[in-house]
Amino acid sequence: MTKDQLRIVFMGTPEIATAALEAILQNDYTVAGVVTAADKPAGRGRKLQMSSVKQFALEQGLPVLQPQNLKDPSFLEELKSLQAHVQVVVAFRMLPMAVWDMPALGTFNMHASLLPQYRGAAPINHAIINGETRTGVTTFFLDKEIDTGKIIAQKETEITPYDTAGSLHDKLKILGAELIIETLDMIGANKVQPINQQALINDPTALKKAPKIFREDCRINFDDKAQDICNLIRGLNPVPGAFTELNIGEQKDFVMKIFEASPCPEHHDLESGILFTDNKNYIKISTSDGFIDIKMLQAAGKKKMKTSDFLRGYTFSAPNAL
């Protein structure tokens, strides 16, 4: 089947999905329609704001569907009328079988990990938090259980010691778009040889999960090792941000988000979670095996800034100097 013959319905919402949709159009594939999330109130004025995918789709003159209920008969009829041969999903909701089983050539998803590792909602964050040095993207056919369908293709990339969730997201956004085009090419040429994920699982206990991240998952435990804490900080940067609540002298429950820090392994007999600063250039906090040296932070009600800039406008009472 040629590119102009293959009709595609695209489903997605955020920026990473927009990059994929743009790549599909740039490669001369026919997008019959786009399904995305409903407009949501945002900002101080709580004005309705459209998703990144919707904004781009409208600019390209593509039909846009925004169903509240994916099982609604009227939506299913409208989706069927688009006559898609294949559906492409990137960062969208869990689909009911009535949706993913509709096109003759199936529905495939692009997931930001090397499946079967890191199934779940936050694979980019968890890969960095766990200190991985490699990750990638996977396309797979949707099935009844989330992120478990047969694998079509994968692409790998490095996670550097300096990558954050933000920088890795941008890498995988490009890599994922490339993989989606390769996958569509394979489907159009009838060259797909899907691989059952179960065949790749030698030890089920070795599977790492990527569940949704909640506020308590972002709280720093200074009893952990310095490197593990820095990995957590990188994995939650830029959002939602790792944080701590410190009791420092007269400063009770001082809330600090940390966006960049480096580990300083060092033997000491200190308790974990003690803050040291010269109130000019550095802030360090003790951990189980040393310290973390904070480079970028944000106090409650303040802007994100470098430590030296922060200390120009804020002084800790009774600082502990190293």
C-alpha positions in Angstrom: 0.0 0.0 0.0 1.5 3.4 -1.0 1.7 6.4 1.3 -1.2 8.2 -0.3 -3.4 5.1 -0.1 -2.7 4.5 3.6 -5.2 6.4 5.7 -4.1 7.3 9.2 -6.0 8.5 12.3 -3.6 10.1 14.8 -4.3 10.2 18.6 -2.2 12.3 21.0 -2.2 15.4 23.1 1.2 16.9 24.3 4.3 18.3 22.5 5.9 14.9 22.0 2.8 13.8 20.1 2.8 16.9 18.0 6.3 16.2 16.8 5.2 12.7 15.6 2.1 14.1 13.8 4.3 16.7 12.1 6.7 14.0 10.9 3.9 11.9 9.5 2.7 14.8 7.4 6.2 15.8 6.3 6.6 12.2 5.0 3.5 12.6 2.8 1.2 10.2 4.7 -2.5 10.9 4.6 -3.9 11.8 8.0 -7.7 11.4 7.8 -8.3 12.8 11.3 -6.8 13.6 14.7 -8.2 12.6 18.1 -7.0 14.6 21.1 -8.0 15.7 24.6 -10.7 18.2 25.3 -9.7 21.9 25.8 -8.9 22.5 29.5 -8.8 25.7 31.6 -5.3 27.0 32.2 -3.5 30.1 33.5 -4.7 32.7 35.9 -7.7 33.5 33.9 -8.6 29.8 33.6 -9.3 30.3 29.9 -9.8 27.2 27.8 -6.6 26.1 26.2 -6.3 23.6 23.4 -3.7 20.8 23.4 -0.5 21.1 21.4 -1.7 18.5 19.0 -5.1 20.2 18.4 -3.4 23.6 17.7 -1.1 22.0 15.2 -3.8 19.9 13.6 -6.0 22.9 13.0 -3.1 24.8 11.5 -2.8 21.9 9.0 -6.5 21.9 8.3 -7.1 18.4 9.7 -10.4 17.2 11.2 -10.2 17.1 15.0 -12.2 14.9 17.4 -12.3 15.6 21.1 -14.4 12.9 22.7 -15.2 13.0 26.4 -16.1 9.3 26.3 -14.2 7.0 24.0 -17.0 4.5 24.1 -19.7 7.0 23.1 -21.6 5.5 20.1 -21.6 8.9 18.3 -17.8 9.2 18.6 -17.3 5.6 17.4 -19.4 6.3 14.4 -17.5 9.5 13.6 -14.2 7.6 14.0 -15.3 4.8 11.8 -16.4 7.3 9.1 -12.7 8.4 8.8 -12.0 5.0 7.3 -8.5 4.7 8.7 -6.4 1.7 7.8 -4.2 2.3 10.8 -4.3 4.4 14.0 -1.2 5.9 15.6 -1.1 6.7 19.3 1.4 8.9 21.1 0.9 10.0 24.7 -2.9 9.6 24.8 -5.5 7.9 27.0 -6.0 4.2 27.4 -8.2 3.1 24.5 -11.1 0.7 24.7 -11.0 -2.3 22.4 -13.9 -0.8 20.3 -11.4 1.9 19.3 -8.0 0.2 19.0 -9.5 -2.8 17.2 -11.3 -0.7 14.6 -8.7 -0.3 11.7 -7.9 -3.3 9.5 -4.1 -2.8 9.9 -4.3 -2.3 13.7 -3.5 0.5 16.1 0.1 1.1 17.3 1.5 3.2 20.1 4.9 4.8 20.5 6.2 4.3 24.0 9.2 6.2 25.4 11.1 3.2 26.7 12.6 -0.1 25.5 9.7 -2.3 26.2 9.0 -4.5 28.1 11.0 -2.3 30.5 9.3 0.8 32.0 5.7 0.1 31.2 3.6 2.9 32.6 2.9 6.6 32.5 6.3 8.0 33.3 9.0 6.0 31.5 11.4 9.0 30.9 11.4 10.1 34.5 11.9 6.6 36.0 14.7 5.7 33.6 16.7 8.7 34.9 15.7 8.2 38.5 16.9 4.6 38.3 20.3 5.7 36.9 19.9 4.0 33.5 22.5 4.8 30.9 20.5 3.6 27.9 16.8 3.9 26.9 14.8 4.4 23.7 11.5 4.2 22.0 9.2 1.3 21.0 6.3 1.0 18.7 3.9 -1.8 19.5 0.4 -2.9 18.5 -2.2 -2.1 21.2 -3.7 -5.0 23.1 -6.0 -5.4 26.1 -3.3 -4.9 28.8 -1.6 -1.5 28.8 1.9 -1.5 27.2 2.0 -5.2 26.6 1.2 -5.6 22.9 3.5 -7.1 20.3 6.5 -5.0 19.5 7.0 -3.7 16.0 10.3 -1.8 16.2 12.7 -0.1 18.6 15.4 2.6 18.6 18.0 3.1 21.4 19.8 6.1 22.7 22.2 7.1 25.5 21.2 8.7 28.7 24.2 11.0 29.7 25.0 11.9 33.3 23.8 15.4 32.5 20.4 14.5 31.0 17.3 15.6 32.7 13.7 14.4 32.1 13.4 17.5 29.9 16.4 16.9 27.8 15.7 13.2 27.4 12.1 14.0 26.5 13.4 16.2 23.6 15.8 13.4 22.4 13.0 10.8 22.5 10.6 13.2 20.8 12.8 13.2 17.7 13.7 9.5 17.9 10.1 8.5 18.4 9.0 10.5 15.3 11.6 8.7 13.3 10.5 5.3 14.5 6.9 6.1 13.8 7.7 6.8 10.1 9.8 3.6 9.9 6.8 1.7 11.4 4.3 3.2 9.0 6.7 2.3 6.1 6.8 -1.3 7.4 3.1 -1.6 7.7 2.5 -0.1 4.3 4.9 -2.6 2.8 3.5 -5.5 4.8 6.9 -6.2 6.3 6.0 -6.1 10.0 7.1 -9.1 12.0 5.8 -8.4 15.5 7.5 -9.8 18.6 5.6 -11.0 21.6 6.9 -9.1 24.7 6.7 -12.2 26.8 9.5 -13.8 24.6 11.8 -11.0 25.8 11.1 -11.5 29.5 13.6 -13.9 31.0 13.1 -12.9 34.6 9.8 -11.2 35.4 11.3 -9.8 38.7 13.8 -7.8 36.6 11.1 -5.7 34.9 11.1 -2.1 36.0 7.9 -0.2 36.1 7.1 3.5 35.3 4.0 4.4 37.2 2.5 7.9 37.4 4.5 10.2 39.7 2.7 11.8 42.7 3.9 14.5 45.1 5.3 12.2 47.7 7.4 10.5 45.0 9.1 13.9 44.6 10.2 14.3 48.3 14.0 13.9 48.7 15.1 11.3 51.3 18.6 12.4 52.4 19.2 9.0 53.9 19.7 7.9 50.3 23.1 8.0 48.6 24.1 11.3 47.0 24.1 9.9 43.5 20.6 8.4 43.9 19.4 11.8 45.1 20.9 13.6 42.1 19.3 11.0 39.8 15.9 11.7 41.4 16.5 15.5 40.9 17.4 15.0 37.2 14.5 12.7 36.7 12.0 15.2 38.0 13.5 18.2 36.2 11.8 20.4 35.0 8.5 19.0 36.3 7.2 18.2 38.8 10.5 19.0 40.6 12.2 17.2 43.5 11.7 19.0 46.9 12.6 18.9 50.5 11.3 20.5 53.7 14.1 21.5 56.0 14.2 22.7 59.6 17.1 25.1 59.7 17.7 27.3 62.8 14.7 29.6 63.0 13.6 28.5 59.5 10.9 25.9 60.1 9.6 23.8 57.3 11.7 25.6 54.7 10.4 24.2 51.4 13.0 24.0 48.6 12.7 22.5 45.1 16.0 21.4 43.7 16.5 21.2 39.9 20.2 20.6 39.6 22.8 19.2 42.0 26.0 17.2 41.9 27.0 14.3 44.2 30.0 14.8 46.6 30.8 11.3 48.0 32.6 11.8 51.3 32.8 9.8 54.6 31.4 11.7 57.5 29.6 11.0 60.8 26.8 13.6 60.3 23.1 13.1 60.3 21.5 13.1 56.9 19.7 16.3 55.8 21.9 18.9 57.4 22.3 22.1 55.3 25.7 23.8 55.0 26.2 27.1 53.4 28.5 30.2 53.4 25.5 32.3 52.5 27.4 33.5 49.4 28.3 30.7 46.9 27.2 27.3 47.9 24.5 25.2 49.6 25.3 21.6 50.4 23.2 19.0 52.2 24.5 15.9 53.9 23.4 12.5 52.7 24.1 8.9 53.8 27.4 8.8 52.0 28.5 12.4 51.5 26.7 15.6 50.3 24.8 17.0 47.4 26.0 20.3 46.1 23.0 22.3 45.0 23.4 24.2 41.7 19.8 25.3 40.9 16.9 25.7 43.3 13.6 27.3 43.9 12.2 28.4 47.3 8.5 28.7 47.9 7.2 31.9 46.3 10.5 32.5 44.5 11.8 32.0 41.0 14.1 29.2 39.9 17.7 30.4 40.2 21.3 29.5 40.6 22.5 29.0 44.1 24.8 32.0 44.1 22.0 34.2 42.8 19.6 32.9 45.4 22.0 33.6 48.2 22.3 37.2 47.2 18.7 37.8 48.3 18.4 35.2 51.0 20.4 34.5 54.1 20.1 31.3 56.2 20.2 32.0 59.9 23.0 30.2 61.8 24.5 28.6 58.7 26.7 25.6 59.1 29.9 26.3 57.2 32.0 23.4 55.8 
